[in-house]
């Protein structure tokens, strides 16, 4: 399939300097009537009219390359025709049934069974957000182990409800809402660019994995035997951090030795994002529980799910429920999305285009004094900004300036990372190589401008 045909032509195209007058009026209305908690319009000031493929158009006629995809929701692009056709057809039948089965629900179950590891034989659909999936996963682990502590990782992001937020490491997300869940502990992630043990990749002995092993094995580690270890196999909001090979494997082995439930959060990294159907496939590890959401809905339709091992299916009816676990539009759209992924080898396409894009970003890294590292897998990439390469002092202001200048030139990116100093690339996976090259060209131009302005 020609993925270019899914997008608006001639992107980027700027009819006026963003935000244009129509967008400004709508933004002003939003600021007056909505909560001050809104966030994305602050970094990307615009009002969106429509989206197609890997492009969006604002209310002033500006057309952008979308390298954000609704925070990784729109893996198949805006207005994917297969997904929309399934959603429209379902609208004519039934839209909401709680967990009473329908053909749409069964089609989603069958589609997931084709792509999930065989070991994860049970599915559970809960509320409509990734946060709910994380809440359900932790409850399931606690119910089975009859234990309370949970181990998460530095750089983690798992959602904003109280339980999920407890597992997030970022102080800015949660410091005003403490206390949250008790007995949540954090271990260092395998973040080689900023190794907390002071190692370089060539001298690394996976001290981070040994640290986790000690937490679980040492009776005086300060961590009582946990119910679960929750980890993103590849960190998303933490800055597109890919752990060194062996880390995830050793975490799994330690969990199995101590009867700890291993939960993989695939909410952002799943569904072909990293060049594999699930990011854990890069490490050859199957968890006990996997959380899914975001791209699971095919094209922005809200849904979440767990996949887990048969032996964990012990909880009785009603132990975790949610009114919108019966969103039939999301089931129909999501099943169509999975079929599209398989029919068009979206994972392979993401791997190939991602390799090209990462190569181009590595060239920016080599030429720039403020780019510390470009990294990632597939089309889940990040570029970390620093004040200088010797000290690696984080430069969040530079990352924000780059985001703003990219927007001004017709390209949408976001910022994340442990220090909010990472430009994040999460485009729709129907991004073409030509679009990737154009985006890299804009990004390189912006980095040069920001560097010259210092």
Protein Blocks (a to p, Z undefined) as FASTA:
>chain_A
ZZklmpcehiacdfbdcddfklmmmmmmmmmmmcfkbmklmmmgcddfbdchjbccdfko
pacddfklnnolamnoghifklmmmmmmmmmmcfcecjaccfklmmmmmmmmmmmcfklm
bccdddfbfklmmmmmmmmmmmmnopabdcddehiafbjbfklmmmpmblklmmmmcccd
ehiacdddddfklccklpafklpghlmmmmmmmmmmmmknopacdfbdcddfbackloop
acdehjlmmmmmmmmmnopacdddfklmgghlnopablklmnopacfbdcdehjlnonop
acddddddfklmmbcehkagcfklmcfklmmmmmmmmmmmmmnommlmmmmmmmmmmmmm
mmmmmmpckbmbgcdehjadcddddfbfklopacfklmmmmmmmmmmnopacddedjkop
accddddfkbcfklmmmmmmmmmmmmmmmmmmZZ
